[in-house]
Amino acid sequence: MDKISVVSPVYKAYDIIPELVSRLKHVLDIIGNSYEIILVEDGCPQNSWSAISEECKKDERVIGVKLSRNFGQHNAITAGLSHVTGDWVVVMDCDLQDQPEEIPKLFSKVSEGYKIVYAVRNERQDAFLKRLSSSMFYRFFSYMTDTKQDARIANFGIYHKTVIDAILSMRDNIRYFPAMAQWVGFSSIGINVNHAPRSAGKSSYNWKSLFKLAMVNIIAFSGKPMYLTIRFGLFIVLISFLIAIYYLYLYLRGDIIVLGYSSLIISIWLLSGTIISILGVIGLYIGGIFEKVKDRPNYIVDTELNSKK
């Protein structure tokens, strides 16, 4: 019988851990397969590790992984994935908005031959500004990477071990789990699930962090910004050519008193802004190359409890 591994990155969730583990164990016991629950503590300022340690002491099927510092949600997911021993892997957030009770619905679809079953949150139980910022992030990310990203789909889903191995084989230093799961391919389907209100705390993602997440992942997954700068440069050349014709016409009519002043000012501001923007985009790609060349690990594990690997 196939084993199920559940991976959940933990950040600011001290009060949630006991309920999360309890509900997961209840659901997984009903499914009847052997299982393990992997909780990755991502350098949380709260003492979430003590709560994880307590659950590990109670049940050896609960595996605790403590990172040396905060490496970010998607690096923490990668750390958890590297510890799985199951045939099927459930990835979910720890805030209980991804409800453990939806796992059987997702797992029931794998018998139809799908290797990826995404959870589709049709009615997100988030504040308006959170939904708005998330929607803008996914639209912007989809356009800049020429992919189809859905704001209703995040990390929650069940993935075959083949998919997880493929994702782990990607040596990208910038990790974004939903995009990586889409990139590796394999047969997939989305299933509607109920999305719960956040039981405690608030999301660590704000407008600033979402914008940064979008930019670094666009640079990692797409070269489109470079092509857009080329198009923009050609557009500026066309505009400059039209302006040159216009000023030549004014000169021939005798309407220009101070020769070159207007065209000079326009050219300085327009071309300076264009050059700076292009250099900025090039700088982002060079920065990405610099990070990759350093070849630092995506995460560093401090402590492991009940680990099978």
N, C-alpha and C positions, 0 to 999 in steps of 0.2 A: 504494500500500500504506500502511495506517495507521501512523502514527508512535506510538511508546510513550514516555512520559515517566515516570521514576521519581523520586519525591520522598521524601526521608528527612531528618528533623530530626536533628542530631548534637549530642550532649551527653555528655561524658566517654567518648569512644570513640576515642581516639588510636590504640590498638593494634588496633582492629577495622576501621578504614577501608580498609586495603589488601585485606583478605580480603573485605569487603563489596563493594567495587568489582569485584574479580576474579570473584567468584561471580555478580554481576549481569551483567557483560559476557558471561560464558560462557553464561548462560541466555538472554540477549537475542539473542546471536549465533545460538543454536540456533533460536529463534523465527523469525528472519530478517527481521523488520521493522526499519526505521530506528529509532533510539532516542537518548535523552539521559538522563543520570543527574544529578539536582539534589540536592546535599548542602548543607543549611542549617546552618551553625555557630551555635548559639544561646548565644553568650557563655560558652563552656565554660571553666572554670578551668584545665583541661589545655590543652595546645597542639594541639588537634585541627585547627586551621586549617592548620598546617604540613603535616599528613598529607593534608588535602584539596587543598592547593596542589600537592603533589607529584603527585597523581592527575590534576589538571587539566593539568599540564605534559605528562604522558604521553599524554593523550587529550583532544581538544577536545570530545568528546561528554560529558565529565564537567564539570559546571557547579558552581562553588563560590559560595555566598552567605554572607557573614559579617555577622551582625547586630552592632549597636554595643554591645549588652549582652544579658543573658539576659532574653528576653521570654516565655519559657514554650513548652512543646512545641507547643501548638496555634496559637499566633501564628507560630511558626517554620514550621509546616506551611503556613499561609496565605501566608507569604513565598515558600515554594517553589512553591506553586500559581500565584502571580502571575508566575512565570518560565517556566511550561511552554509548549511549542509543539506538543506532541503531540496526537493525536486521542484517545488513551486514556492515563489517568494512573494509575499505581500509587503508592499511599501506603503506606509501611511504616516501622517503627522501625529504628534503625541497629544494635541490639544482636544481630542475627542470630537472635533468637528467631522473628521473621518470616523464614522461609527463602526466599531468592531462587528456589530450585528449585521452589517452589509456584506461581510466577507463570504458567507455561504452563497449569497446571490452571485457574487463574482466567481466563486469556485465552481459553481454549477455549470458555467459556460465552458470551462476548459475541456470537458468531455466531448465538446463539439469540434475539437481540433485546433482551437485558437491557442496561441502561445502568449498573447498579451490580452488581458481584459481590463480596460480602463473604467474607472468610476466616473460617471458624468453627473456633475452636480447641477441639476436643472434649476433648482431654487436655492441659491447660495444664501446662507444665514449670516451675512456679514453686514456691517454698516454701509451706508450708501457710498461714502467716500472711498472705503476699501474696495467695494465692487467697481467703482468708477476707475480708480487707479489701476486695478488689476486688468480691467477691460482695455484701458489705454495701453498698458504694457504689452498685452498679447497682440493687439492690433499692430502696434509699432514693431514688435519683434517679428510678427508674421511677414510684414511688408519688407523689412530690411533683410530677412533671410530667405525670402521666397518659399516659405513653408506655411502649412496650415496649423496654426496654434489656436487652441480653443480655451477661452477663459474658464470654461466649466470643468476642464480636465487639468488636474495638477499631478501630484505624486501618487495618489491613492490608486491602487490597482493590484492585479496579481500577474506575475511574470514567470515564465518557465525558466528553469536553470540555464537553458541554452541562451536565452535573451540576456540574462544576468552576466554570464561568462563573456558574451559579446561586448556588453557595456564596460565590463572591467578590463577588457583587452584594449579599450580606447585609452591612449596615454595622454589625453588632453589635460593640461594643467588647470583649465577652467571647466568646471563640472556643472551641468544643468540637466538633471535627471530626465524631465519630460522630453526635452529635445533629443537627448541621447537615445532614449527608448524609441522615439520615432525614427531616428536616423538609422538604427541597426536593422530596421525592417521587421520581418516575421508577420505572420497572420495575426490580426488584432480586431477587436470589437469593443464598442463602448456600451456600458450598461448604466441606466439611470439609477441613482442612489439618493437616499435622503441625506441632506447636509444639516448638521446640528449647529446651534449657536455655540459660540465659544464658552466653555464652562468656567474658565478662569483666565485672568491676565489679559493681555492684548497682543496683537501681532507685532513681531519685530520688524516687519516690512512697512516702510513709509514711502512717500513720494521720492525722496532722495535715494533710498536704498533700491527701490524698484528701477529708477532711472539708471543707476550704476549697474544693476544686474542686467538690464537690457543692453547697455553699451558693451560690457565685457563679453557677453554671450554673442552679440552680433559680430563682434570682431573675431570671436572664436569659431563661429559657425558659418560665416559668410564673408565674401569679398565684395558684396554689393556696394558698401560705402565708397570703395575705391572707384567703381564704375560710375557712381552718382557724381563724384567729384569731377570725373572726366566729362560727363554730360554737362555739368554746371560750368566747367571751363569753356567748353564749346559754345554754350549759351552766352557767356560773357563776351567771347570773341565775336559772335553774331551781333550782339547789342552794340559793342564797340564799333563794329563796321558800320552799322546803321547810324550811330551818332556821328561818325566821321563824315558820312555822306551828308547828313543834315547840316553840320557845321560848314562843310564845303559850300553847300547851297546858300547858307546865310552869308558866307564870305563873298561869294560871287554877287550877291544882292547888295553888298555894302552895309549889312546890318550889324556887323561885328566891329565894335570900336576898339576894345582892348583885345588884341589878338592872343588866342591860346589860353586865356584865363579860365573860362568855364570848363573847357575840355580838360585842362590840366587838373583842376580840382576834382572833377568827376572821376578822371582816370586814377588819380592817387587814392581816393577813398575806395573806389570800386575794386581796383586791382589789389590794393593792400588787404582789404577784407577777404577777397578770394584766395590770395596766397596764404594768409594766416589760417584760413579754414582748411585748405588742402594740406598744409603742413601739420595741422592738428590731427587730421585723419591718418596721415602717414605715420605720425608719431604714435598713435594708438596701436597700429599694426607692428611698428618697431618695438614698442613696449611689450606686446604679446610675444614677439620673437625672443626678446630678452628674458622674459619669464620662463619661456620654454627651454631656452638654452641653459638656464641655471639648473633645470631638472630637479628642483626641490620636490619632496613628497607632498602629495595633496593633503595629507594629515599625518599626525604622529600620535600613536597610542601610548597613553600613560599606564593604564591599568586594565586588566581583563579579569572577569569573573565568570566561571563555568564555561569558558570558551572551549569549543570542540576542535578548533584549528590552531 
